[in-house]
Amino acid sequence: MNQIKTIELLRSKYNSLVISKSQTAEELRVSQATIDRMRKIGDIESVKVGGSVMFKIDEIARFLSEA
């Protein structure tokens, strides 16, 4: 699936521009600990929203398209 289709699918599914760490782990089919390691080494970028670590849908789609 191409990046634009993935963005559209995820935005439709979550009705948001960002998703939580647990949702990101579910979409990437990895553990939350793996998401933390990926953030630490710079494989995937995150943003803080109200103290919570969130991930932009565009970033998730980019990562999936490069995988």
For each residue, the residues with C-beta under 8 A, 3 or more apart:
1: 5 6 9 64
2: 5 6 65
3: 6 7 61 62 64 65
4: 7 8 61
5: 1 2 8 9
6: 1 2 3 9 10 60 61 64 65
7: 3 4 10 11 57 58 61
8: 4 5 11 12
9: 1 5 6 12 13
10: 6 7 13 14 19 27 57 60 61
11: 7 8 14 15 16 17 57
12: 8 9 15
13: 9 10
14: 10 11 19 23 57
15: 11 12
16: 11 19 57
17: 11 56 57 58
18: 47 49 54 55 56 57
19: 10 14 16 23 24 27 54 55 57 60
20: 23 24 52 53 54 55
21: 24 25 32 35 36 46 53 54 55
22: 25 26 32
23: 14 19 20 26 27 55
24: 19 20 21 27 28 35 44 55 60
25: 21 22 28 29 30 31 32 34 35
26: 22 23 29
27: 10 19 23 24 60 64
28: 24 25 34 35 60 63 64
29: 25 26
30: 25 34 35 38
31: 25 34 35
32: 21 22 25 35 36
33: 36 37
34: 25 28 30 31 37 38
35: 21 24 25 28 30 31 32 38 39 44
36: 21 32 33 39 40
37: 33 34 40 41
38: 30 34 35 41 43 44
39: 35 36 42 43 44 45 46 53
40: 36 37
41: 37 38
42: 39 45
43: 38 39 63
44: 24 35 38 39 55 59 60 63
45: 39 42 55 56 59
46: 21 39 53 54 55 59
47: 18 53 54 55 56
48: 51 52 53 54
49: 18 52 54
50:
51: 48
52: 20 48 49
53: 20 21 39 46 47 48
54: 18 19 20 21 46 47 48 49
55: 18 19 20 21 23 24 44 45 46 47 59 60
56: 17 18 45 47 59 60
57: 7 10 11 14 16 17 18 19 60 61
58: 7 17 61 62
59: 44 45 46 55 56 62 63
60: 6 10 19 24 27 28 44 55 56 57 63 64
61: 3 4 6 7 10 57 58 64 65
62: 3 58 59 65 66
63: 28 43 44 59 60 66 67
64: 1 3 6 27 28 60 61 67
65: 2 3 6 61 62
66: 62 63
67: 63 64
